[in-house]
Amino acid sequence: MTAPLLELKGVRREYQSGERTIAVLQDIDLSIAEGEMVAIVGPSGSGKSTLMNLIGLLDRPTSGTYAIAGSETHRLDSDALSQLRREHFGFIFQRYHLLSELTALGNVEIPAIYAGQAGQARDERAAALLRRLGMAERSGHRPGQLSGGQQQRVSIARALMNNGHVILADEPTGALDRESGEEVLRILAELHAEGHTVIIVTHDMKVAARAERIIEISDGHIIADRRSSDGNRQRRVSLAKTVPEKAGWRELAGRLTEAFFMALLALKAHRLRTFLTMLGIIIGIASVVCVIALGEGSQRKVLANINNLGTNTLEIFPGKSFGDIRSGRIKTLVVADADALAKLTYVAAVTPTVSTSSTVRFGSTEANALVNGVGDAYFSVKGSKLTAGRLFDGEGVRGMAQDAVIDQNTATTLFTEKGLDPIGQTIFVGKVPVRVIGVIASQQGGFGGSDNLSVYLPYTSVQARFLGDMSLRSITVRVSDDAESAVAEAAVTQFLEHRHKTKDFFVLNTDDIRQAITSTIQTMTLLVSAIAVISLLVGGIGVMNIMLVSVSERIAEIGVRMAVGARRQDILQQFLIEAVLVCLLGGALGIATALGFGFAFNRLSSNFALVYSISSIALAFTCSCMIGLTFGYLPARNASRLDPVAALSRD
């Protein structure tokens, strides 16, 4: 005697309801042979739908055993159960359970997608099934554009997509008019004639009469099992796998590709919700990119200002510090020190400096100015930019020439308003007449603003004609590019201590200033970035919340996907891909928003510009991916762990 195709022994199904345990099925013994057409009938609440769910592996028995072709199912994991549903079962639901965002053709193809069937073969088979069921002209329509009978035909085509041997129909005519119901029953009879095992769950005895075997169930017990025909129909379908599944990376790649397109369809179907979900990511990513660009731009601006003080320079002053009240009486810093420093290998250039303040006058125009006595190397040490004329040279320094180089502020104050060229003009500095030979761009002073008027003369001229003192206010040393600024500072300090036999000077390292300001900018950038990152986290939590809502709204869809053979991994992938896509699109829009803001800012601001970097943009994009993976995982995991029968019971 041939073993039954489906066999239940002592099956019991209980549910917990508060503190009570309700037994929906009790000690069910049932065998169904391959190729039978069976009707399970009974009133509402009798347990017939629960029995169908157990047979279709949508639910598990509390106790007892269920075997398919002699193989028991209670030891199988969720993926193995999915494979059985995918390969050997086809479900026809009373409420159709079609996915609203897919066309009729797309709905029919779903089981084959999870089976790993190639795209072209899948399309051809789905189209052939719809053509067979008279739905060829409606294959491109979505469920909302189809009548009830047409939707049920699509549901039947979906059940046949993987050539399932067992067709489970739950009240297949319950939501249809008489004519459509008759058509569905005719199709089921044809499937039975082809050798499919057809199991119909119904409360209508007229529908049950179409089957060759009727099983009555009441209060969880089988009360009758009778045949309406001899049941000796020739069987032409065996329980062999008829739709081969791909193996290895190609199957995985195919499933991922389909999950990607299904995720796109789901996002497209809920555009407003998708955009609102993206909004937090857009704001967060744009904030991070703009803050980093703002920090980089401000840092470059500050460094440019510091470079105006002199690139990689050491300023040597008398005394212990700027606050030393004895520094004015220390006269040991002299030109000989500057000459000795100039001979050191790590020194690129040296200039002595002295200074005083005086009035400058040209014609009737008079103003206060800072008179700087400098060496001929001063302008290269400070990186001064000559805009007109020339600079004085070493011969002018040695000859105590009365040649002056003025800055642009002085030129504007004394000459521009009169429309005169400063070069060659004679001005009075105090009572001393000097000839203007050059104009340089205004420079940022170390401890003063760049709006001061500055006149530069050879230091020998200032010492002799203004100060009457041969000591120096400071010595400016430019360190070679290949020398460490801190090492050079230590060496200069040691060298001068040896010359002076004491430390009666102090050194101001402009690199220290640069590092201090840079560190401050970086700290502020980090602080503001942290605030932006918080907004990103808030956006990520928003993604998680919306995805959780999405899962709760799409529970029935998840149940359908599981019923047609989706693995937990497939459900996890789809919802995870949706979350990542939301964050990727949000990240891309956030980056575009940041670049647009930067363009507008740079056009409107003349002070400094936002500086974007590829690394910051890549970092922001990576952050959006990680947010999708991190905050999308929990909703996706919840979706993948839903119980198929519980999910299908939700509308």
C-alpha positions as CSV (number, residue, x, y, z in Angstrom):
1,M,0.0,0.0,0.0
2,T,1.3,3.4,-1.0
3,A,2.2,5.7,1.9
4,P,-0.1,8.8,2.2
5,L,1.2,12.1,0.9
6,L,0.1,14.0,4.0
7,E,-0.4,12.3,7.4
8,L,-1.3,13.8,10.8
9,K,-1.3,11.7,13.9
10,G,-2.6,12.8,17.3
11,V,-2.3,16.5,16.3
12,R,-3.4,19.0,18.9
13,R,-3.2,22.8,18.6
14,E,-3.7,25.0,21.6
15,Y,-3.6,28.7,22.0
16,Q,-3.1,30.8,25.2
17,S,-5.9,33.3,25.9
18,G,-5.0,35.2,29.0
19,E,-4.7,32.6,31.7
20,R,-6.8,30.1,29.7
21,T,-5.6,27.5,27.3
22,I,-7.9,26.9,24.3
23,A,-7.6,23.7,22.3
24,V,-8.7,24.5,18.7
25,L,-7.7,21.0,17.4
26,Q,-7.8,17.9,19.5
27,D,-6.3,14.5,18.6
28,I,-6.6,14.8,14.8
29,D,-5.7,11.7,12.8
30,L,-5.8,12.4,9.1
31,S,-4.3,10.9,6.0
32,I,-4.5,12.4,2.5
33,A,-3.3,10.5,-0.6
34,E,-1.5,12.1,-3.5
35,G,-3.9,13.5,-6.1
36,E,-7.0,13.6,-3.9
37,M,-9.5,16.4,-3.9
38,V,-10.6,16.9,-0.3
39,A,-13.0,19.3,1.2
40,I,-12.7,20.2,4.9
41,V,-16.1,21.5,6.1
42,G,-17.4,22.9,9.4
43,P,-19.0,25.9,11.0
44,S,-17.0,29.0,11.9
45,G,-14.7,28.3,14.9
46,S,-14.7,24.6,14.3
47,G,-10.9,24.6,13.6
48,K,-11.0,23.9,9.9
49,S,-8.8,27.0,9.0
50,T,-6.3,26.0,11.7
51,L,-6.1,22.5,10.3
52,M,-5.4,24.0,6.8
53,N,-2.6,26.2,8.3
54,L,-1.0,23.1,9.9
55,I,-1.2,21.1,6.6
56,G,0.3,24.1,4.7
57,L,3.1,24.5,7.3
58,L,2.0,28.0,8.2
59,D,1.5,26.8,11.8
60,R,3.0,24.1,14.0
61,P,1.0,21.6,16.1
62,T,1.3,21.9,19.9
63,S,1.6,18.1,20.0
64,G,1.4,15.2,17.7
65,T,3.2,14.6,14.4
66,Y,2.8,15.7,10.8
67,A,4.6,13.9,8.0
68,I,4.9,14.8,4.3
69,A,5.6,11.9,2.1
70,G,6.8,10.0,5.2
71,S,9.1,12.8,6.4
72,E,8.2,14.3,9.8
73,T,8.1,18.1,9.9
74,H,8.4,18.9,13.6
75,R,12.2,18.8,13.5
76,L,12.5,21.2,10.6
77,D,13.7,24.8,11.0
78,S,12.0,27.8,9.5
79,D,14.1,27.8,6.3
80,A,13.3,24.1,5.6
81,L,9.6,24.7,6.2
82,S,9.8,27.7,3.8
83,Q,11.4,25.4,1.2
84,L,8.6,22.9,1.5
85,R,6.0,25.6,1.1
86,R,7.9,27.0,-1.8
87,E,8.3,23.7,-3.7
88,H,5.2,21.7,-2.9
89,F,2.4,23.9,-1.7
90,G,0.2,26.6,-3.4
91,F,-2.1,28.8,-1.4
92,I,-5.4,30.3,-2.6
93,F,-6.8,32.7,0.0
94,Q,-10.4,33.9,0.5
95,R,-9.2,37.5,0.6
96,Y,-6.7,36.9,-2.3
97,H,-3.8,38.5,-0.4
98,L,-2.3,40.1,-3.5
99,L,0.5,42.8,-3.0
100,S,-1.0,46.1,-4.0
101,E,2.2,47.7,-5.4
102,L,2.8,44.8,-7.9
103,T,1.0,44.0,-11.1
104,A,-0.8,40.8,-11.7
105,L,2.3,39.4,-13.4
106,G,4.5,40.5,-10.5
107,N,2.2,38.9,-7.9
108,V,2.3,35.6,-9.8
109,E,6.1,35.7,-10.0
110,I,6.8,36.0,-6.3
111,P,7.1,32.3,-5.5
112,A,9.5,31.8,-8.3
113,I,11.6,34.7,-7.1
114,Y,12.1,33.0,-3.8
115,A,12.8,29.8,-5.6
116,G,15.7,31.5,-7.4
117,Q,14.2,30.9,-10.9
118,A,15.8,32.9,-13.8
119,G,14.0,36.1,-14.7
120,Q,13.1,35.3,-18.3
121,A,11.8,31.8,-17.5
122,R,9.9,33.3,-14.6
123,D,8.2,35.9,-16.8
124,E,7.3,33.3,-19.5
125,R,5.8,30.9,-17.0
126,A,3.8,33.6,-15.1
127,A,2.5,35.0,-18.4
128,A,1.5,31.5,-19.6
129,L,-0.4,30.8,-16.3
130,L,-2.3,34.1,-16.6
131,R,-3.0,33.4,-20.2
132,R,-4.4,29.9,-19.3
133,L,-6.7,31.5,-16.7
134,G,-7.9,34.2,-19.1
135,M,-6.0,37.0,-17.5
136,A,-3.5,37.8,-20.3
137,E,-4.9,41.2,-21.1
138,R,-4.9,42.1,-17.4
139,S,-1.4,41.0,-16.5
140,G,-0.1,44.6,-16.3
141,H,-2.9,45.7,-13.9
142,R,-2.6,46.1,-10.2
143,P,-5.0,44.4,-7.7
144,G,-7.0,47.6,-7.2
145,Q,-7.8,47.6,-11.0
146,L,-9.1,44.0,-11.0
147,S,-12.5,42.5,-10.0
148,G,-12.8,39.9,-7.2
149,G,-12.9,37.0,-9.6
150,Q,-9.9,38.3,-11.5
151,Q,-7.9,38.7,-8.3
152,Q,-8.7,35.1,-7.3
153,R,-7.5,33.9,-10.7
154,V,-4.2,35.8,-10.1
155,S,-4.1,34.1,-6.7
156,I,-4.6,30.7,-8.4
157,A,-1.8,31.4,-10.9
158,R,0.5,32.4,-8.0
159,A,-0.3,29.0,-6.3
160,L,0.7,27.2,-9.5
161,M,3.8,29.2,-10.2
162,N,6.2,26.7,-8.7
163,N,4.1,23.8,-9.9
164,G,3.0,23.1,-6.3
165,H,1.7,19.5,-5.9
166,V,-0.7,20.5,-3.1
167,I,-3.2,23.3,-3.6
168,L,-4.7,24.7,-0.4
169,A,-7.8,26.8,-1.0
170,D,-9.3,28.6,2.0
171,E,-12.9,29.6,1.2
172,P,-11.9,30.2,-2.4
173,T,-15.5,31.3,-3.4
174,G,-16.4,33.1,-0.2
175,A,-15.8,36.6,-1.5
176,L,-17.0,36.0,-5.1
177,D,-20.3,36.2,-6.9
178,R,-22.0,33.0,-8.1
179,E,-20.6,33.1,-11.6
180,S,-17.0,33.9,-10.5
181,G,-17.3,31.2,-7.8
182,E,-18.3,28.6,-10.4
183,E,-15.3,29.6,-12.5
184,V,-12.9,29.2,-9.6
185,L,-14.3,25.7,-8.8
186,R,-14.0,24.7,-12.4
187,I,-10.3,25.7,-12.4
188,L,-9.7,23.7,-9.2
189,A,-11.4,20.7,-10.8
190,E,-9.1,21.0,-13.8
191,L,-6.1,21.1,-11.5
192,H,-7.3,18.0,-9.7
193,A,-7.8,16.3,-13.1
194,E,-4.1,17.1,-13.8
195,G,-3.1,15.2,-10.7
196,H,-2.7,18.0,-8.2
197,T,-3.8,17.3,-4.6
198,V,-6.5,19.9,-3.9
199,I,-7.6,20.7,-0.4
200,I,-10.6,23.1,0.0
201,V,-11.6,24.6,3.3
202,T,-15.3,25.8,3.2
203,H,-18.4,26.0,5.2
204,D,-20.5,25.7,2.0
205,M,-21.7,22.0,1.4
206,K,-22.4,22.8,-2.2
207,V,-18.8,23.7,-2.7
208,A,-17.7,20.6,-0.7
209,A,-19.8,18.4,-2.9
210,R,-17.4,19.1,-5.8
211,A,-14.7,17.2,-3.9
212,E,-14.2,13.4,-4.0
213,R,-13.7,13.3,-0.2
214,I,-15.4,15.4,2.5
215,I,-14.0,15.7,6.0
216,E,-16.3,17.3,8.6
217,I,-14.9,19.0,11.6
218,S,-16.6,20.3,14.7
219,D,-15.2,21.8,17.9
220,G,-11.7,20.6,17.0
221,H,-12.6,17.0,16.3
222,I,-13.1,15.2,12.9
223,I,-16.7,13.9,13.1
224,A,-17.0,12.5,9.6
225,D,-14.8,11.4,6.7
226,R,-16.6,10.2,3.6
227,R,-16.0,9.9,-0.1
228,S,-18.3,11.2,-2.8
229,S,-16.5,9.2,-5.5
230,D,-14.2,6.2,-5.8
231,G,-11.1,8.3,-5.7
232,N,-9.3,5.9,-8.1
233,R,-8.2,8.8,-10.4
234,Q,-4.9,8.3,-12.2
235,R,-2.2,10.3,-10.6
236,R,0.2,12.1,-12.9
237,V,2.2,14.3,-10.5
238,S,4.8,13.0,-8.1
239,L,6.3,14.7,-5.1
240,A,9.6,15.4,-6.9
241,K,11.1,18.8,-7.1
242,T,9.8,20.3,-10.4
243,V,11.2,23.8,-10.1
244,P,15.0,23.5,-9.6
245,E,16.5,26.1,-7.4
246,K,19.8,27.8,-8.2
247,A,22.7,27.2,-5.9
248,G,25.5,29.3,-4.5
249,W,26.2,33.0,-5.2
250,R,24.0,33.3,-8.3
251,E,20.9,32.4,-6.3
252,L,21.9,34.9,-3.6
253,A,22.6,37.6,-6.1
254,G,19.3,37.0,-7.8
255,R,17.4,37.2,-4.5
256,L,19.2,40.3,-3.5
257,T,18.4,42.0,-6.8
258,E,14.8,41.1,-6.6
259,A,14.7,42.3,-2.9
260,F,16.2,45.6,-4.1
261,F,13.5,46.1,-6.8
262,M,10.7,45.1,-4.4
263,A,12.1,47.5,-1.8
264,L,12.1,50.3,-4.5
265,L,8.5,49.5,-5.3
266,A,7.5,49.6,-1.6
267,L,9.2,53.0,-1.1
268,K,7.6,54.4,-4.3
269,A,4.2,53.2,-3.1
270,H,4.6,55.4,0.1
271,R,6.4,58.4,-1.3
272,L,5.4,60.9,1.4
273,R,6.2,58.6,4.3
274,T,9.6,57.8,2.6
275,F,10.4,61.5,2.2
276,L,9.5,62.3,5.8
277,T,11.7,59.4,6.9
278,M,14.5,60.8,4.8
279,L,14.2,64.3,6.2
280,G,16.0,63.6,9.4
281,I,18.9,62.0,7.5
282,I,19.0,64.8,5.0
283,I,19.3,67.4,7.7
284,G,21.9,65.4,9.7
285,I,24.1,64.6,6.7
286,A,23.9,68.2,5.4
287,S,24.8,69.5,8.8
288,V,27.8,67.2,9.2
289,V,29.2,68.0,5.7
290,C,28.6,71.8,6.1
291,V,30.2,71.8,9.6
292,I,33.3,70.0,8.4
293,A,33.5,72.3,5.4
294,L,33.0,75.4,7.7
295,G,35.8,74.2,10.0
296,E,38.2,73.5,7.0
297,G,37.4,76.9,5.5
298,S,37.8,78.8,8.7
299,Q,41.0,76.9,9.5
300,R,42.5,77.8,6.1
301,K,41.5,81.5,6.6
302,V,43.1,81.6,10.0
303,L,46.3,79.9,8.7
304,A,46.4,82.4,5.8
305,N,46.2,85.2,8.4
306,I,49.0,83.6,10.5
307,N,51.1,83.3,7.4
308,N,50.9,87.1,7.0
309,L,52.7,87.2,10.3
310,G,55.5,85.3,8.7
311,T,55.8,81.7,7.7
312,N,57.7,79.5,10.1
313,T,59.3,82.4,12.0
314,L,60.8,82.9,15.5
315,E,60.5,86.4,17.1
316,I,63.2,87.1,19.7
317,F,62.4,89.8,22.3
318,P,64.4,91.2,25.3
319,G,63.1,90.3,28.7
320,K,61.3,87.2,30.2
321,S,58.0,87.9,28.5
322,F,55.7,90.6,27.0
323,G,54.8,91.6,30.5
324,D,58.3,92.0,31.8
325,I,58.6,95.7,32.9
326,R,62.4,95.4,32.8
327,S,62.5,94.6,29.1
328,G,62.9,98.2,28.1
329,R,66.2,98.4,30.1
330,I,67.7,95.3,28.5
331,K,70.1,96.4,25.8
332,T,71.9,93.1,25.1
333,L,69.9,92.2,22.0
334,V,72.1,93.7,19.2
335,V,72.8,93.5,15.5
336,A,75.7,91.2,16.2
337,D,73.3,88.6,17.5
338,A,71.3,88.8,14.3
339,D,74.5,88.4,12.2
340,A,75.6,85.4,14.3
341,L,72.1,83.7,13.9
342,A,72.2,84.2,10.1
343,K,75.2,81.9,9.9
344,L,73.3,78.9,11.5
345,T,72.5,76.1,9.1
346,Y,68.8,75.8,10.0
347,V,68.2,79.6,9.6
348,A,67.0,80.8,6.2
349,A,67.0,84.5,6.9
350,V,67.3,87.0,9.7
351,T,66.3,90.6,10.1
352,P,66.9,92.9,13.1
353,T,63.9,95.1,13.9
354,V,63.4,98.3,15.9
355,S,60.2,100.4,16.1
356,T,58.8,103.7,17.2
357,S,55.6,105.6,16.6
358,S,55.6,109.0,14.9
359,T,53.5,111.2,12.7
360,V,53.7,111.0,8.9
361,R,52.9,114.0,6.8
362,F,52.5,114.7,3.1
363,G,51.4,118.1,2.3
364,S,48.5,119.0,4.5
365,T,47.6,115.4,5.3
366,E,49.0,114.1,8.6
367,A,48.5,110.8,10.5
368,N,50.0,108.6,13.2
369,A,52.0,105.7,12.0
370,L,54.2,102.9,13.2
371,V,57.8,103.3,12.1
372,N,59.5,100.0,11.6
373,G,63.3,99.8,11.3
374,V,64.0,96.5,9.5
375,G,66.7,94.7,7.5
376,D,66.6,94.1,3.8
377,A,65.6,90.4,4.5
378,Y,62.5,91.5,6.5
379,F,60.1,91.4,3.5
380,S,61.0,87.9,2.5
381,V,60.9,86.7,6.1
382,K,57.4,88.1,6.5
383,G,56.2,87.1,3.1
384,S,55.3,90.7,2.2
385,K,53.7,91.3,-1.2
386,L,55.1,94.2,-3.2
387,T,52.3,96.1,-5.1
388,A,54.3,99.0,-6.5
389,G,57.9,100.3,-6.7
390,R,60.8,98.4,-5.1
391,L,62.2,97.4,-1.7
392,F,65.4,98.7,-0.2
393,D,68.5,96.5,-0.3
394,G,71.5,95.7,1.9
395,E,73.4,98.8,0.5
396,G,70.5,101.0,1.6
397,V,70.7,99.5,5.1
398,R,74.5,100.0,5.4
399,G,74.2,103.5,4.1
400,M,71.4,104.5,6.5
401,A,69.3,105.5,3.4
402,Q,66.2,107.6,3.9
403,D,64.2,105.3,1.6
404,A,60.8,104.2,2.9
405,V,58.5,101.4,2.0
406,I,54.9,102.0,3.0
407,D,51.9,99.8,3.4
408,Q,48.7,100.1,1.4
409,N,46.9,101.8,4.3
410,T,49.5,104.6,4.4
411,A,49.4,105.0,0.6
412,T,45.6,105.3,0.7
413,T,45.6,107.8,3.5
414,L,48.4,110.1,2.1
415,F,48.1,109.8,-1.7
416,T,45.1,108.0,-3.1
417,E,42.5,110.7,-2.2
418,K,44.7,113.2,-4.0
419,G,45.1,110.9,-7.0
420,L,48.9,110.8,-6.7
421,D,51.3,108.0,-7.3
422,P,53.2,107.4,-4.0
423,I,56.4,106.2,-5.7
424,G,59.1,108.9,-5.7
425,Q,57.1,111.2,-3.3
426,T,58.8,112.7,-0.3
427,I,57.0,112.4,3.1
428,F,57.9,113.6,6.5
429,V,58.3,111.0,9.3
430,G,58.3,113.2,12.3
431,K,60.8,115.9,11.2
432,V,62.8,113.5,8.9
433,P,62.1,113.7,5.2
434,V,62.1,110.2,3.5
435,R,61.5,109.1,-0.1
436,V,58.8,106.5,-0.8
437,I,60.3,103.8,-3.0
438,G,57.8,101.0,-2.7
439,V,54.3,100.0,-1.5
440,I,53.4,96.6,0.1
441,A,50.1,95.0,0.8
442,S,48.9,95.6,4.4
443,Q,49.9,92.9,6.8
444,Q,48.3,91.5,9.9
445,G,50.5,92.6,12.8
446,G,51.3,90.1,15.5
447,F,49.4,92.0,18.2
448,G,47.7,94.7,16.3
449,G,45.2,95.2,13.6
450,S,46.0,95.4,9.9
451,D,44.4,98.9,9.8
452,N,47.5,100.5,11.4
453,L,49.6,102.8,9.1
454,S,53.1,101.3,8.8
455,V,56.3,102.8,7.4
456,Y,59.4,100.6,6.8
457,L,62.9,102.1,6.9
458,P,66.3,100.5,7.2
459,Y,66.9,99.8,10.9
460,T,70.2,101.7,10.7
461,S,68.3,104.8,9.7
462,V,65.7,104.4,12.5
463,Q,68.5,103.8,15.1
464,A,70.5,106.8,14.1
465,R,67.8,109.3,13.2
466,F,64.9,108.4,15.5
467,L,66.1,106.4,18.5
468,G,69.7,107.2,19.1
469,D,70.1,103.6,20.5
470,M,71.9,100.7,18.9
471,S,70.0,98.0,20.7
472,L,67.1,96.1,18.9
473,R,63.5,95.7,19.8
474,S,63.5,92.2,18.3
475,I,65.1,89.8,15.9
476,T,63.0,87.9,13.4
477,V,64.4,84.5,12.3
478,R,62.9,82.5,9.4
479,V,63.5,78.8,9.9
480,S,64.5,76.7,6.9
481,D,61.6,74.7,5.4
482,D,63.4,71.4,6.2
483,A,63.9,72.2,9.9
484,E,61.4,71.5,12.7
485,S,60.2,74.8,14.2
486,A,60.3,73.5,17.8
487,V,63.8,72.1,17.4
488,A,65.0,75.4,15.8
489,E,63.4,77.3,18.7
490,A,65.3,75.2,21.3
491,A,68.6,75.6,19.3
492,V,68.2,79.4,19.0
493,T,67.5,79.6,22.7
494,Q,70.6,77.6,23.6
495,F,72.7,79.6,21.1
496,L,71.7,83.0,22.5
497,E,72.0,81.8,26.1
498,H,75.6,80.9,25.3
499,R,76.3,84.3,23.8
500,H,74.6,86.3,26.5
501,K,75.8,84.1,29.4
502,T,72.2,84.4,30.7
503,K,68.6,84.1,29.4
504,D,67.6,87.7,29.1
505,F,65.3,87.2,26.1
506,F,62.2,85.1,25.1
507,V,61.2,83.5,21.9
508,L,57.8,83.8,20.3
509,N,57.2,80.9,17.9
510,T,54.5,81.7,15.3
511,D,54.1,77.9,14.7
512,D,52.9,77.7,18.3
513,I,50.3,80.3,17.6
514,R,49.2,78.4,14.5
515,Q,48.9,75.1,16.4
516,A,47.0,76.7,19.2
517,I,44.5,78.4,16.9
518,T,44.2,75.3,14.7
519,S,43.6,73.2,17.8
520,T,40.9,75.6,18.9
521,I,39.2,75.5,15.5
522,Q,39.4,71.7,15.5
523,T,37.8,71.6,18.9
524,M,35.0,73.9,17.9
525,T,34.5,71.9,14.7
526,L,34.4,68.7,16.7
527,L,31.9,70.2,19.1
528,V,29.6,71.4,16.3
529,S,30.1,68.1,14.5
530,A,29.0,66.3,17.6
531,I,25.8,68.3,17.6
532,A,25.3,67.4,13.9
533,V,25.9,63.7,14.7
534,I,23.2,63.9,17.3
535,S,20.9,65.1,14.6
536,L,22.0,62.1,12.6
537,L,21.2,59.8,15.4
538,V,17.8,61.4,15.8
539,G,17.3,60.8,12.1
540,G,18.3,57.2,12.5
541,I,15.8,56.7,15.3
542,G,13.2,58.3,13.0
543,V,14.1,55.7,10.3
544,M,13.7,52.9,12.9
545,N,10.4,54.2,14.1
546,I,9.0,54.6,10.5
547,M,10.3,51.1,9.6
548,L,8.6,49.7,12.7
549,V,5.4,51.3,11.6
550,S,5.9,50.0,8.1
551,V,6.3,46.5,9.5
552,S,3.1,46.8,11.5
553,E,1.3,48.1,8.4
554,R,2.6,45.3,6.2
555,I,2.2,42.3,8.4
556,A,-0.3,40.7,6.0
557,E,2.2,41.2,3.1
558,I,4.9,39.5,5.2
559,G,2.5,36.6,5.8
560,V,1.8,36.2,2.1
561,R,5.5,36.3,1.3
562,M,6.2,33.6,3.9
563,A,3.2,31.5,2.6
564,V,4.6,31.5,-0.9
565,G,8.1,30.4,0.3
566,A,10.1,33.4,1.5
567,R,12.7,32.6,4.0
568,R,13.3,34.6,7.1
569,Q,16.5,35.8,5.5
570,D,14.5,37.1,2.5
571,I,12.2,39.1,4.6
572,L,15.1,40.4,6.7
573,Q,17.0,41.4,3.5
574,Q,14.0,43.3,2.0
575,F,13.2,45.4,5.0
576,L,16.9,46.0,5.6
577,I,17.4,47.1,2.0
578,E,14.4,49.5,2.3
579,A,16.0,51.1,5.4
580,V,19.4,51.4,3.7
581,L,17.8,52.8,0.6
582,V,16.0,55.4,2.6
583,C,19.3,56.4,4.3
584,L,21.3,56.3,1.1
585,L,18.8,58.5,-0.8
586,G,18.6,60.8,2.3
587,G,22.4,60.9,2.4
588,A,22.7,61.8,-1.3
589,L,20.1,64.5,-0.9
590,G,21.8,65.7,2.3
591,I,25.1,66.0,0.4
592,A,23.4,67.8,-2.5
593,T,21.8,70.2,0.1
594,A,25.2,70.8,1.7
595,L,26.9,71.5,-1.6
596,G,24.0,73.8,-2.6
597,F,24.3,75.7,0.7
598,G,28.1,76.0,0.2
599,F,27.7,77.3,-3.3
600,A,25.3,80.0,-2.1
601,F,27.5,80.8,0.9
602,N,30.6,81.2,-1.2
603,R,28.8,83.5,-3.6
604,L,27.5,85.7,-0.8
605,S,30.5,85.7,1.6
606,S,33.7,87.5,0.8
607,N,35.4,86.8,4.1
608,F,36.1,83.1,3.6
609,A,34.7,80.1,1.8
610,L,33.4,76.7,2.8
611,V,35.9,74.0,1.8
612,Y,34.5,70.6,1.0
613,S,36.5,67.5,0.9
614,I,36.0,64.1,-0.8
615,S,36.8,62.4,2.5
616,S,34.1,64.3,4.4
617,I,31.5,63.5,1.8
618,A,32.5,59.9,1.7
619,L,32.3,59.8,5.5
620,A,28.8,61.3,5.4
621,F,27.7,58.8,2.8
622,T,29.2,55.9,4.9
623,C,27.3,57.3,7.9
624,S,24.1,57.1,6.0
625,C,24.7,53.5,5.1
626,M,25.6,52.6,8.7
627,I,22.5,54.3,10.0
628,G,20.3,52.3,7.6
629,L,22.0,49.0,8.6
630,T,22.0,49.8,12.4
631,F,18.6,51.4,12.8
632,G,16.9,49.2,10.1
633,Y,18.1,45.9,11.5
634,L,15.6,45.8,14.5
635,P,12.5,46.4,12.4
636,A,13.8,44.0,9.7
637,R,14.5,41.3,12.3
638,N,11.1,41.8,13.8
639,A,9.5,41.4,10.3
640,S,11.5,38.2,9.6
641,R,10.5,36.6,12.9
642,L,6.7,37.0,12.4
643,D,4.6,33.9,12.6
644,P,3.2,33.3,9.0
645,V,-0.3,32.3,10.3
646,A,-0.5,35.2,12.7
647,A,0.7,37.6,9.9
648,L,-1.9,36.3,7.5
649,S,-4.7,36.9,9.9
650,R,-4.0,40.6,9.9
651,D,-5.5,42.9,7.3
